[in-house]
């Protein structure tokens, strides 16, 4: 049994992960910045933790109090409509850089639990998102963590509910199941695709 601090718990993969983690016997602290999502997290089986990843002091306090064995970073800042992804490039880049760095700092001040963090398995065009992914990967690996490099999600709750996207891709439930299997993986980059 592990104590898992799940950042991005109310996101597309976070919602699929919580029941699997709980079923595997783990205690999940589900972090969200939205107070209206705490009830959902509790229903899924997590202990809701209301905290904004950009509030560094509050995050450090939340991680310390939860005492995790693992910090699982599934944070993104993406819109509900796929057409608006470009409008969120700077926001998503910030969560991958500053947000991830705050999680790393919280880990360092909480006994250095293992870190696993989400990135993408496809080549991003040069720009803020691509630089943010590269920085996140470097920083997670420098901490001895695991980079979860996911293909494009498809299936319930994803941008691709009705159609299967181009490769690299991964069905959302397969991605969640594989993530649970990787909690004690050695440091490195793991590509998670169909």
Order of alpha helices (4+ residues) and beta strands (2+ residues): beta-alpha-beta-alpha-beta-alpha-beta-alpha-alpha-beta-alpha-beta-beta-beta-alpha-beta
